Amino acid sequence: MSRFLEALRGRALLMDGAMGTQLQRRGLAEGACYEMCNLEHPDWVDAIHRAYVRAGAECLLTHTFQANPRALARHGQEGMLEAILEQACRLAREAAGPGRFVLADVGPLEVCDETAFRRVLGGFRDVDAVLLETFSSPEVGEAARWAGESGLPVLVSLTYGPGLLTHSGHSPEWFAERAAGWGAAALGVNCGRDIDMAEISEIVRRYRRATELPLFARPNAGTPIRQEGRWVYPRSPEAMAGRLAELLAAGTVLVGGCCGTTPEHIAAFRRVVEDGSRTD
């Protein structure tokens, strides 16, 4: 069993928070190719990773959510894919240092293209697991099988909308009943438009009733509101941390933040996670 999977069998682990909104705060324009920051602004990416480490994060995601051929082609950067993946892994690993984990972050492809997906997977180096996040259809099962061929643990994370259904209309139970068969090492939920912390906890509880896999969650900081030319996320670190104990009690063993969350959110989460560990 890998060191990462062994860690999931102990106390709850803390993941990092959002990267994209942190890059925007540093001046990255909307519509820019975020993943190119690994090459063009590595100091920004490094600083954000290290801010999350200082906040208490034990698992860092590579800055590669949309590092895939189709997404990069929209910016004329498809040929930079391998360089982006290599640099993203290096930046995350150096910031993580010894004792922490690095997860290869893979977002959904517009078309679940096996050739493109394998190209992405082949570019990751020195990571502890593969995270398939923000998927919203059964295609994640095929992606999980392909990712599993790497020999790394595969974490599968779905995003839900109103009615706690994915975009494809599937329930948490549908995915929970199938995830182990796809080879997933853990099952999670992240992001989600108009989904609050209570609903994230409910998704985790519904997962738990249908699977024995380790569970994880990365809620966002609310649905953003446009104010003075920028997007503002309404949920404060204190508000989100105030609901975290419920999420942990639902069965989460790995928790972090998605869109709009900051190092301040992760620091607030850390206090709750540490309190829970002492209680155990």
N, C-alpha and C positions, 0 to 999 in steps of 0.2 A: 504494500500500500504506500502511496506517495506521502511525503511529509505534509503536503497540503491537506489531503484527505484525512490523515491522522489528526491534524489540527481541528478539523470540523467535528471530530468526535469528542472534543473537550468543551471548553467554555465558548461563548459566542465571540466571533471575530468581527472586527470593524473594518469595513471597506472605506474607500475614499468617496468623494462627492463629485459634483459636476466639473467637467473640464471646459466645455464650450462657452458657458456663461462667464467663466473666469477669464477666458481669452478675450471675450468681448469687453470686459472691464479694463483690459490692458490695451484696448484700441483696435482690436480686430473688427473689420467692417462686416456687417451682415451681408451674406451672400458670398463671402470669401471662402476659399478652400481651407477649412479648419485643419485638416490633417497635414497640409503643407507647412504648418507652424513647426512641426518636428524638424524640418530642414531650414526654414527661413527665420524662425524665432525659437530656437531650442532653449534659449535662456528663459523664455516665458514658460514653456512646458515644464522645464526643470524646476523653476520656482514654484509652480502650482503643485507639482508632485511633492516637493519638499514641505510646502505649507500643510498639505494633508498629513504627511508623516509627523510633523510637529503637533498637529491636532490630535494624533493618536491612531491614524489609519494603519492597519496591519496588512492590508491588501490593496495594491495599486493597480489600476487598469491602464493598459497601454492606450495612448491617444490615437486610436485606430478605428473608431466606431464606423466611419464611412470610408475607410481605406480599402476600396475595392475598385475594380476596373471601370465599372459603369459610372460610379459616383465621381471618380477622379477625371474621367473623360469629359464630363461636363465643364471642367475647368482647364481642359487641355493638358492634364497632368497624369494620364494613365501610365505613361512610361516611367513615372517616378514611384510606382507602387512599392517595388522591392526596397528602394532606398528609404522610403517613408517607414515601412514596417521595421526594417533593421534599426533605424535611428530611434523609433518609438520604443522598441524593446530596450535598447541601450539606456535611454533616458529614464525609463521607469525602473530598470534594475539598479542603476547607479543611485537613484534617489531612495529606493527601498532599502538598500544596504542589507546587511546580514540579518537573518531572522524574520524578515517579512516576505510577503508573497507578491508575485506579479501575475496578473491575469491578462491573457491576450483578448482584447475586446473586439468582438465582431458583431456589427449590426446587420440587419436584414438587407439582402440584395433585392433590388426591384424585381428582378427575375431570378429565381433560384437556379442559377447556372452552375452546374457541377464543375466545369473547367475553371470558371472565374473563382469559385469558392475554394477549390484546391490550390489555385495560385495564391490566394490570400493566406491560407493555412500554411503553405510552404515557406512563407516569408518570415514567420515568427521564430525568434531565437531566445533561448534562456528564459522561458516562461514556465510557470508552475501549473497552469490550467488554461483552458479556452472557455471564454464566456460568450455565449450566444445570447444577446440581449435585445429587448424591444421587438421581439418577433410577435406576430399576431395571427398566425395561421398554422395549419398542420404541416406546412413545408419545413418547419423547424425540426421535425423528426428526421427528414432526410439530411438536413444540415448537421444534426447531431451525429448521425451515423458516419458521415464523411469526416467530421472533426475527430471522432473517436479513433479513426485509423492512425492518428498522430501518436497514439499511446498516452496522451495526456488526459487528465480528468476533464470532462465536459460539463459545464454548468449551463442550463437552459433557463432563460428568463422570458416570460410573456408579459405583454402589456394589455390591459383591459380598459374598457370604456363603460358607458352606462349599462346598467343591468349586470355588471361584472361578466361581460362577454368580450371576447376578442373581436377584432375587425371581421374575422371570418364567421363570427357567431358561435364560437365554442366556449364552453364553460371551464372554470378551473379544474373540475373533476375530470373532464375529458383529457386534458393534458397530464394530470397527475396519474391517471390510470395507464398511460402509455409511455411516460418519460423513461422509466427504468428499462423498458423494452427497446428504446432507442439507444440505450447505452449511457444515458445521462447519469452523472455522479451526484448532481444536486439539481433542485428545481426551484425557480424563483419567480418573482414579480417585480417589475420596475416601471417607472414613469406612469402613464395613464392620464388622459385628459379628464378633468373634473372628478378624479378619484381621490378621496381623502384618506387620512391615516387609518381611520376606523375600517374603511373598505379594504385597504391593503391587509389589515389584520384578518378580516373575514376571508379574503382569498387564501391566506396562509392556513387558516383553520380548515378551510375546505380542501386544500391540498393534503393536509395532515390526515384527514379522514380517508383519503384515497391512496396514499403512498407512504412508504417508510423512508424515502430518500431524505437526505438533509435538505432543509429549506432555507431560502434567503430572500431578502427584500431590499430594494433600493427605491424608496418613494421619492417623488419630486417635491419641490417646495411650493406646490400649488400651481394652478393655471395662471400663466403670466398675464399681466395687464399692461397695455401700452401707455406709458406716461412720459411726457416731455421727450419724445423721440427714442425711448428705449423701453425694453421689456422689464417689468418689475414683478418678482415672484412674491406672493403675499405671506407665505408661512415662515415665520421667524425661527431661528434655532431653538428658542425656548418652547415655542408652540409645538414644534415637531418632536423635540425631546420629551415633552410632557406626555406624548402618546406612545413613546417607544417601549415602555415596560409592557404594554398590552401586546405589542407586536412580538416581543421576545417571548412572552407567555404563550402566544399562539403556536410557537414552535420554531421560530427563526433562530438559526445558528450562525448566520452571516448577514450583516446589515450595513448599509451605507446609504448614500444619497444619489439621486438622479438630477434632472434638470433644475437649475436654480439653487441647488444646495452649495454650500461654501465650506471652507475650513472651519468657520465658526459653528456651522451645523454639526460637523463631525466632532468637534471638541465637545459640544453639548451632548451628542450621542455617547461619547466616550464615558462621561460621568455616569450615565445610566447603565451602560454595559458593565462598567467596573463595579457599580453598586450591586448589580444582579449577580456578578461573579462572586462577590463577597458573601451575598446571601446564600448562594449555593454551597 
